[in-house]
Amino acid sequence: MVAIALLVGIILELENPYWVPTSCMAVMQGVSTKHIWTRAMQRVLGTFIGLGLTWLILQFDVTILGICISILLLQTTVEFLIVRNYAIAAMFITILTILLAEPNISLLETPDNLMITRFFDILIGSAIGAIGGWFLYNEKIHYFTKKQVRKTKVAFRKYKS
């Protein structure tokens, strides 16, 4: 699913297609179908709020020292929150990754384009991850797969003897 997510990002000619598979993988780390769908919704909502906060932060005259201190504080906050509430952590992850991955001056001058493309990338990746999670934990698919594996083992034993 991660490869499919990257392929979709490339086919759609996204500016930064690597955010689609990154988001897909983050969503698919859930432990059940329900958990994956919850993570997908939390990721999209957290990213949306985080992008809004990032946009607000970038409206102020931010110095390089201010960005460095912000990165330090954001990393600490993310580490604390990620195991407690993914939606809230996703807000800070969004701000952190933008400050880390987009260190150019144009970000400070015109952040609007980046915010729109990042949200679109995260939305696509989360949707693909949610679909992948459905396939991963679907009971009917598991049953069919186990049944096919048993048939293959029996056929292999007959062939071997």
N, CA, C and O of each residue as an XYZ file, in Angstrom:
644
protein
N       0.823     -1.200      0.000
C       0.000      0.000      0.000
C       0.866      1.263      0.000
O       0.504      2.278     -0.594
N       1.997      1.183      0.666
C       2.889      2.340      0.683
C       3.427      2.612     -0.722
O       3.527      3.762     -1.149
N       3.772      1.534     -1.435
C       4.244      1.696     -2.822
C       3.132      2.261     -3.704
O       3.383      3.111     -4.559
N       1.922      1.793     -3.497
C       0.785      2.325     -4.260
C       0.593      3.805     -3.944
O       0.315      4.603     -4.840
N       0.741      4.173     -2.671
C       0.607      5.572     -2.270
C       1.658      6.440     -2.966
O       1.351      7.534     -3.439
N       2.895      5.949     -3.027
C       3.935      6.701     -3.724
C       3.614      6.816     -5.211
O       3.785      7.877     -5.812
N       3.151      5.724     -5.792
C       2.786      5.736     -7.212
C       1.675      6.755     -7.474
O       1.730      7.489     -8.461
N       0.681      6.805     -6.610
C      -0.409      7.780     -6.755
C       0.146      9.198     -6.678
O      -0.236     10.059     -7.471
N       1.042      9.445     -5.730
C       1.652     10.764     -5.609
C       2.429     11.165     -6.847
O       2.409     12.328     -7.250
N       3.114     10.206     -7.450
C       3.887     10.483     -8.668
C       2.961     10.690     -9.857
O       3.157     11.611    -10.650
N       1.949      9.831     -9.983
C       1.003      9.953    -11.100
C       0.265     11.294    -11.046
O       0.043     11.926    -12.079
N      -0.112     11.720     -9.850
C      -0.806     13.003     -9.702
C       0.147     14.197     -9.824
O      -0.280     15.350     -9.766
N       1.428     13.910     -9.991
C       2.469     14.931    -10.139
C       2.425     15.950     -8.997
O       2.448     17.162     -9.213
N       2.362     15.417     -7.786
C       2.343     16.276     -6.614
C       3.714     16.908     -6.405
O       4.737     16.343     -6.793
N       3.721     18.062     -5.800
C       4.973     18.791     -5.575
C       5.935     17.998     -4.689
O       7.130     17.926     -4.976
N       5.417     17.411     -3.623
C       6.205     16.570     -2.718
C       5.488     15.233     -2.562
O       4.792     15.033     -1.567
N       5.638     14.310     -3.514
C       4.870     13.065     -3.460
C       5.240     12.167     -2.285
O       4.493     11.242     -1.965
N       6.375     12.418     -1.633
C       6.798     11.562     -0.523
C       5.902     11.702      0.704
O       5.938     10.839      1.581
N       5.095     12.769      0.793
C       4.195     12.899      1.940
C       3.031     11.921      1.865
O       2.457     11.565      2.894
N       2.674     11.481      0.660
C       1.562     10.535      0.515
C       1.923      9.177      1.136
O       1.166      8.694      1.977
N       3.053      8.534      0.760
C       3.380      7.260      1.403
C       3.739      7.395      2.880
O       3.495      6.479      3.665
N       4.315      8.531      3.258
C       4.626      8.747      4.671
C       3.342      8.746      5.497
O       3.279      8.133      6.563
N       2.336      9.428      5.004
C       1.053      9.471      5.698
C       0.375      8.108      5.681
O      -0.224      7.697      6.675
N       0.467      7.414      4.563
C      -0.109      6.070      4.447
C       0.493      5.148      5.504
O      -0.236      4.427      6.187
N       1.803      5.167      5.640
C       2.473      4.299      6.604
C       2.122      4.672      8.031
O       1.936      3.792      8.872
N       2.028      5.958      8.318
C       1.667      6.390      9.668
C       0.274      5.894     10.048
O       0.044      5.503     11.193
N      -0.644      5.908      9.105
C      -2.012      5.447      9.366
C      -2.046      3.931      9.517
O      -2.757      3.418     10.381
N      -1.302      3.214      8.705
C      -1.362      1.754      8.713
C      -0.682      1.132      9.933
O      -0.691     -0.092     10.066
N      -0.107      1.911     10.807
C       0.526      1.372     12.003
C      -0.476      1.052     13.098
O      -0.086      0.697     14.210
N      -1.758      1.172     12.798
C      -2.791      0.821     13.762
C      -2.827     -0.681     14.002
O      -2.276     -1.454     13.218
N      -3.481     -1.094     15.093
C      -3.494     -2.506     15.476
C      -4.797     -3.212     15.100
O      -4.931     -4.418     15.306
N      -5.746     -2.472     14.555
C      -7.013     -3.059     14.123
C      -7.607     -2.140     13.062
O      -7.130     -1.026     12.849
N      -8.645     -2.622     12.408
C      -9.298     -1.794     11.396
C      -9.834     -0.513     12.016
O      -9.673      0.571     11.455
N     -10.469     -0.640     13.168
C     -11.023      0.538     13.835
C      -9.911      1.520     14.214
O     -10.054      2.730     14.039
N      -8.815      0.991     14.730
C      -7.693      1.850     15.123
C      -7.095      2.564     13.907
O      -6.722      3.734     13.992
N      -7.005      1.868     12.795
C      -6.462      2.476     11.571
C      -7.377      3.595     11.077
O      -6.902      4.673     10.719
N      -8.673      3.344     11.056
C      -9.613      4.377     10.615
C      -9.587      5.573     11.562
O      -9.687      6.719     11.125
N      -9.453      5.304     12.854
C      -9.359      6.390     13.829
C      -8.089      7.193     13.596
O      -8.117      8.423     13.626
N      -6.971      6.502     13.363
C      -5.700      7.192     13.093
C      -5.797      8.038     11.829
O      -5.267      9.148     11.774
N      -6.478      7.505     10.811
C      -6.623      8.257      9.559
C      -7.381      9.563      9.809
O      -6.965     10.628      9.352
N      -8.484      9.470     10.529
C      -9.266     10.678     10.826
C      -8.480     11.639     11.703
O      -8.503     12.849     11.481
N      -7.780     11.098     12.706
C      -6.989     11.952     13.586
C      -5.844     12.608     12.836
O      -5.513     13.766     13.092
N      -5.243     11.881     11.919
C      -4.133     12.450     11.144
C      -4.611     13.610     10.277
O      -3.969     14.658     10.220
N      -5.733     13.415      9.610
C      -6.258     14.477      8.744
C      -6.663     15.689      9.579
O      -6.320     16.821      9.238
N      -7.386     15.458     10.659
C      -7.825     16.565     11.511
C      -6.630     17.263     12.172
O      -6.558     18.492     12.191
N      -5.706     16.481     12.707
C      -4.519     17.055     13.345
C      -3.666     17.837     12.360
O      -3.130     18.892     12.698
N      -3.541     17.322     11.143
C      -2.773     18.026     10.118
C      -3.452     19.332      9.743
O      -2.792     20.359      9.583
N      -4.769     19.294      9.603
C      -5.516     20.498      9.252
C      -5.311     21.592     10.306
O      -5.030     22.744      9.973
N      -5.452     21.220     11.562
C      -5.267     22.191     12.645
C      -3.800     22.631     12.716
O      -3.509     23.813     12.901
N      -2.881     21.671     12.568
C      -1.453     21.990     12.585
C      -1.044     22.934     11.469
O      -0.210     23.817     11.667
N      -1.640     22.744     10.283
C      -1.347     23.650      9.166
C      -1.855     25.059      9.462
O      -1.211     26.052      9.126
N      -3.018     25.122     10.094
C      -3.537     26.435     10.478
C      -2.628     27.125     11.479
O      -2.361     28.321     11.359
N      -2.150     26.376     12.468
C      -1.222     26.942     13.453
C       0.100     27.342     12.806
O       0.669     28.384     13.132
N       0.585     26.505     11.887
C       1.830     26.837     11.180
C       1.667     28.123     10.387
O       2.546     28.984     10.389
N       0.541     28.242      9.713
C       0.273     29.451      8.928
C       0.277     30.675      9.834
O       0.833     31.713      9.476
N      -0.348     30.555     11.018
C      -0.364     31.674     11.964
C       1.043     32.023     12.444
O       1.408     33.195     12.526
N       1.825     30.993     12.761
C       3.198     31.212     13.231
C       4.022     31.921     12.161
O       4.804     32.823     12.463
N       3.841     31.505     10.909
C       4.638     32.078      9.830
C       4.213     33.498      9.459
O       4.908     34.163      8.690
N       3.102     33.967      9.982
C       2.675     35.347      9.733
C       3.503     36.340     10.548
O       3.563     37.528     10.229
N       4.145     35.829     11.612
C       5.005     36.677     12.429
C       6.415     36.664     11.861
O       6.771     35.777     11.085
N       7.198     37.628     12.241
C       8.583     37.707     11.792
C       9.411     36.708     12.612
O       9.874     37.032     13.706
N       9.592     35.502     12.082
C      10.281     34.430     12.804
C      11.761     34.432     12.410
O      12.101     34.409     11.227
N      12.627     34.461     13.414
C      14.064     34.425     13.150
C      14.536     32.970     13.081
O      13.806     32.053     13.456
N      15.735     32.777     12.607
C      16.319     31.437     12.543
C      16.460     30.853     13.946
O      16.200     29.667     14.150
N      16.863     31.662     14.898
C      16.970     31.201     16.284
C      15.591     30.786     16.816
O      15.468     29.781     17.516
N      14.584     31.546     16.487
C      13.221     31.217     16.901
C      12.763     29.889     16.315
O      12.099     29.104     16.991
N      13.116     29.638     15.059
C      12.764     28.369     14.421
C      13.499     27.214     15.105
O      12.911     26.158     15.339
N      14.777     27.410     15.426
C      15.554     26.362     16.101
C      14.970     26.020     17.471
O      14.844     24.846     17.820
N      14.619     27.031     18.235
C      14.020     26.803     19.556
C      12.659     26.137     19.407
O      12.305     25.249     20.183
N      11.902     26.567     18.411
C      10.590     25.953     18.150
C      10.731     24.473     17.817
O       9.954     23.651     18.304
N      11.710     24.131     16.998
C      11.941     22.723     16.637
C      12.253     21.907     17.881
O      11.727     20.806     18.044
N      13.086     22.421     18.748
C      13.427     21.734     19.992
C      12.187     21.504     20.864
O      11.967     20.398     21.358
N      11.395     22.536     21.046
C      10.188     22.421     21.863
C       9.136     21.514     21.208
O       8.466     20.740     21.892
N       8.998     21.615     19.900
C       8.023     20.778     19.193
C       8.402     19.301     19.261
O       7.533     18.451     19.453
N       9.683     18.988     19.107
C      10.123     17.593     19.176
C       9.840     17.003     20.553
O       9.389     15.863     20.665
N      10.100     17.765     21.579
C       9.820     17.308     22.943
C       8.318     17.089     23.134
O       7.904     16.087     23.718
N       7.523     18.005     22.653
C       6.068     17.895     22.765
C       5.543     16.679     22.017
O       4.695     15.951     22.533
N       6.037     16.455     20.807
C       5.598     15.300     20.005
C       5.938     14.001     20.718
O       5.100     13.103     20.793
N       7.143     13.886     21.239
C       7.541     12.663     21.947
C       6.658     12.403     23.153
O       6.365     11.250     23.473
N       6.237     13.445     23.813
C       5.374     13.300     24.978
C       3.944     12.906     24.578
O       3.318     12.075     25.236
N       3.437     13.507     23.500
C       2.034     13.319     23.126
C       1.750     12.109     22.237
O       0.630     11.600     22.255
N       2.708     11.643     21.477
C       2.444     10.631     20.452
C       1.826      9.362     21.033
O       1.004      8.730     20.370
N       2.193      8.979     22.235
C       1.635      7.771     22.839
C       0.342      8.048     23.603
O      -0.361      7.117     23.996
N       0.032      9.307     23.809
C      -1.159      9.660     24.580
C      -2.352     10.038     23.708
O      -3.467      9.573     23.944
N      -2.123     10.878     22.704
C      -3.212     11.309     21.828
C      -2.645     11.646     20.453
O      -1.975     12.663     20.276
N      -2.919     10.785     19.495
C      -2.333     10.940     18.163
C      -2.832     12.194     17.464
O      -2.065     12.846     16.755
N      -4.098     12.546     17.647
C      -4.644     13.722     16.966
C      -3.933     14.997     17.397
O      -3.583     15.832     16.563
N      -3.721     15.142     18.696
C      -3.026     16.332     19.191
C      -1.563     16.295     18.759
O      -0.999     17.321     18.378
N      -0.950     15.116     18.819
C       0.448     14.995     18.377
C       0.585     15.336     16.900
O       1.576     15.945     16.496
N      -0.399     14.951     16.087
C      -0.340     15.226     14.638
C      -0.289     16.722     14.360
O       0.324     17.150     13.382
N      -0.922     17.511     15.203
C      -0.856     18.969     15.031
C       0.592     19.448     15.157
O       1.077     20.225     14.335
N       1.265     18.972     16.195
C       2.645     19.405     16.432
C       3.613     18.757     15.451
O       4.620     19.359     15.080
N       3.310     17.524     15.027
C       4.135     16.855     14.010
C       4.110     17.671     12.721
O       5.137     17.837     12.063
N       2.947     18.170     12.370
C       2.805     18.969     11.147
C       3.678     20.211     11.205
O       4.422     20.499     10.268
N       3.589     20.938     12.295
C       4.406     22.154     12.445
C       5.887     21.791     12.404
O       6.675     22.445     11.721
N       6.263     20.736     13.143
C       7.656     20.315     13.212
C       8.202     19.927     11.841
O       9.289     20.358     11.456
N       7.448     19.114     11.107
C       7.953     18.652      9.801
C       8.050     19.792      8.797
O       8.945     19.796      7.952
N       7.158     20.739      8.876
C       7.257     21.886      7.962
C       8.502     22.708      8.282
O       9.218     23.135      7.376
N       8.756     22.926      9.551
C       9.950     23.693      9.921
C      11.230     22.933      9.574
O      12.237     23.547      9.223
N      11.198     21.605      9.668
C      12.384     20.808      9.347
C      12.567     20.596      7.839
O      13.682     20.691      7.326
N      11.486     20.314      7.146
C      11.590     19.916      5.736
C      11.521     21.081      4.768
O      11.886     20.925      3.602
N      11.074     22.222      5.204
C      10.921     23.369      4.308
C      11.710     24.564      4.831
O      11.121     25.581      5.197
N      13.032     24.451      4.870
C      13.815     25.512      5.502
C      14.124     26.709      4.603
O      14.980     27.529      4.936
N      13.437     26.812      3.472
C      13.785     27.912      2.571
C      13.026     29.191      2.925
O      12.022     29.158      3.636
N      13.506     30.272      2.435
C      12.941     31.591      2.732
C      11.554     31.750      2.102
O      10.713     32.460      2.653
N      11.302     31.106      0.966
C      10.001     31.258      0.304
C       8.869     30.754      1.201
O       7.733     31.213      1.076
N       9.162     29.829      2.093
C       8.148     29.345      3.028
C       7.670     30.494      3.910
O       6.475     30.626      4.178
N       8.596     31.312      4.352
C       8.232     32.424      5.222
C       7.476     33.507      4.462
O       6.668     34.230      5.043
N       7.739     33.618      3.160
C       7.091     34.662      2.366
C       5.701     34.259      1.884
O       4.766     35.056      1.964
N       5.553     33.019      1.379
C       4.267     32.561      0.842
C       3.972     31.139      1.315
O       4.210     30.183      0.577
N       3.458     30.988      2.534
C       3.196     29.648      3.057
C       1.898     29.012      2.542
O       1.677     27.818      2.746
N       1.040     29.793      1.879
C      -0.284     29.298      1.481
C      -0.213     28.070      0.577
O      -0.924     27.092      0.805
N       0.630     28.113     -0.436
C       0.738     27.002     -1.382
C       1.192     25.718     -0.683
O       0.655     24.641     -0.939
N       2.171     25.843      0.188
C       2.661     24.679      0.927
C       1.564     24.079      1.801
O       1.431     22.857      1.878
N       0.790     24.914      2.448
C      -0.275     24.430      3.331
C      -1.323     23.637      2.549
O      -1.769     22.579      2.993
N      -1.705     24.145      1.409
C      -2.720     23.467      0.591
C      -2.189     22.143      0.065
O      -2.874     21.124      0.153
N      -0.980     22.145     -0.479
C      -0.439     20.900     -1.037
C      -0.175     19.869      0.055
O      -0.402     18.679     -0.163
N       0.293     20.291      1.208
C       0.547     19.354      2.308
C      -0.753     18.697      2.764
O      -0.785     17.487      2.991
N      -1.817     19.474      2.899
C      -3.093     18.904      3.333
C      -3.611     17.897      2.301
O      -4.094     16.825      2.666
N      -3.511     18.234      1.040
C      -3.955     17.336     -0.029
C      -3.141     16.037      0.002
O      -3.708     14.953     -0.140
N      -1.821     16.132      0.185
C      -0.960     14.949      0.269
C      -1.338     14.055      1.447
O      -1.428     12.836      1.303
N      -1.558     14.661      2.604
C      -1.909     13.911      3.809
C      -3.277     13.259      3.655
O      -3.477     12.127      4.095
N      -4.206     13.953      3.043
C      -5.553     13.418      2.835
C      -5.511     12.182      1.938
O      -6.143     11.172      2.245
N      -4.777     12.258      0.844
C      -4.656     11.114     -0.073
C      -3.958      9.944      0.622
O      -4.439      8.812      0.560
N      -2.832     10.210      1.279
C      -2.083      9.151      1.954
C      -2.881      8.490      3.065
O      -2.813      7.273      3.237
N      -3.639      9.278      3.822
C      -4.451      8.715      4.899
C      -5.570      7.841      4.341
O      -5.880      6.792      4.905
N      -6.169      8.264      3.246
C      -7.225      7.458      2.617
C      -6.672      6.134      2.118
O      -7.292      5.090      2.320
N      -5.524      6.162      1.473
C      -4.904      4.925      0.980
C      -4.511      4.033      2.164
O      -4.691      2.817      2.105
N      -3.984      4.622      3.221
C      -3.635      3.853      4.420
C      -4.851      3.216      5.069
O      -4.781      2.079      5.535
N      -5.969      3.939      5.104
C      -7.202      3.388      5.683
C      -7.703      2.211      4.853
O      -8.147      1.205      5.406
N      -7.634      2.334      3.535
C      -8.032      1.223      2.663
C      -7.089      0.039      2.860
O      -7.532     -1.108      2.930
N      -5.791      0.317      2.948
C      -4.810     -0.741      3.200
C      -5.051     -1.434      4.525
O      -4.905     -2.652      4.624
N      -5.419     -0.676      5.540
C      -5.732     -1.255      6.840
C      -6.949     -2.152      6.792
O      -7.012     -3.170      7.482
N      -7.915     -1.771      5.976
C      -9.096     -2.616      5.811
C      -8.696     -3.967      5.219
O      -9.148     -5.013      5.685
N      -7.850     -3.939      4.197
C      -7.366     -5.195      3.607
C      -6.540     -5.993      4.612
O      -6.648     -7.218      4.678
N      -5.727     -5.305      5.384
C      -4.834     -5.956      6.333
C      -5.578     -6.711      7.421
O      -5.161     -7.801      7.811
N      -6.673     -6.149      7.917
C      -7.380     -6.757      9.040
C      -8.743     -7.350      8.687
O      -9.499     -7.712      9.589
N      -9.072     -7.458      7.421
C     -10.364     -8.008      7.016
C     -10.403     -9.511      7.269
O      -9.551    -10.248      6.772
N     -11.385     -9.966      8.037
C     -11.486    -11.377      8.434
C     -11.745    -12.302      7.233
O     -11.201    -13.405      7.181
N     -12.547    -11.877      6.294
C     -12.837    -12.719      5.123
C     -11.574    -12.946      4.293
O     -11.339    -14.049      3.799
N     -10.777    -11.915      4.147
C      -9.523    -12.049      3.392
C      -8.572    -12.977      4.142
O      -7.904    -13.805      3.523
N      -8.501    -12.848      5.469
C      -7.648    -13.740      6.276
C      -8.083    -15.188      6.111
O      -7.247    -16.072      5.922
N      -9.383    -15.434      6.182
C      -9.905    -16.795      6.059
C      -9.566    -17.364      4.674
O      -9.097    -18.498      4.574
N      -9.796    -16.601      3.626
C      -9.505    -17.057      2.273
C      -8.014    -17.331      2.089
O      -7.633    -18.318      1.460
N      -7.181    -16.464      2.635
C      -5.735    -16.629      2.516
C      -5.264    -17.890      3.232
O      -4.468    -18.654      2.685
N      -5.751    -18.114      4.453
C      -5.362    -19.324      5.198
C      -5.822    -20.578      4.475
O      -5.111    -21.583      4.449
N      -7.000    -20.519      3.894
C      -7.533    -21.651      3.154
C      -6.646    -21.958      1.936
O      -6.360    -23.121      1.650
N      -6.225    -20.934      1.238
C      -5.363    -21.114      0.070
C      -3.983    -21.647      0.475
O      -3.403    -22.474     -0.228
N      -3.467    -21.173      1.600
C      -2.166    -21.642      2.075
C      -2.233    -23.130      2.397
O      -1.320    -23.881      2.054
N      -3.315    -23.564      3.056
C      -3.476    -24.990      3.365
C      -3.538    -25.821      2.090
O      -2.918    -26.882      2.012
N      -4.271    -25.356      1.101
C      -4.377    -26.077     -0.168
C      -3.004    -26.182     -0.842
O      -2.660    -27.217     -1.412
N      -2.240    -25.116     -0.769
C      -0.913    -25.107     -1.385
C       0.012    -26.083     -0.670
O       0.784    -26.789     -1.318
N      -0.055    -26.130      0.656
C       0.783    -27.060      1.427
C       0.436    -28.501      1.087
O       1.327    -29.331      0.908
N      -0.851    -28.800      0.997
C      -1.280    -30.163      0.652
C      -0.795    -30.523     -0.746
O      -0.290    -31.624     -0.963
N      -0.943    -29.620     -1.678
C      -0.507    -29.877     -3.051
C       1.015    -30.075     -3.099
O       1.506    -30.940     -3.824
N       1.751    -29.281     -2.333
C       3.206    -29.382     -2.306
C       3.639    -30.750     -1.721
O       4.581    -31.368     -2.217
N       2.940    -31.214     -0.659
C       3.285    -32.508     -0.073
C       3.042    -33.633     -1.063
O       3.846    -34.560     -1.156
N       1.937    -33.564     -1.807
C       1.643    -34.583     -2.821
C       2.711    -34.575     -3.905
O       3.146    -35.630     -4.368
N       3.128    -33.389     -4.304
C       4.145    -33.256     -5.347
C       5.499    -33.780     -4.857
O       6.236    -34.420     -5.608
N       5.812    -33.501     -3.592
C       7.086    -33.874     -3.014
C       7.217    -35.403     -2.885
O       8.312    -35.944     -3.043
N       6.103    -36.097     -2.599
C       6.169    -37.544     -2.407
C       5.881    -38.285     -3.669
O       5.896    -39.516     -3.679
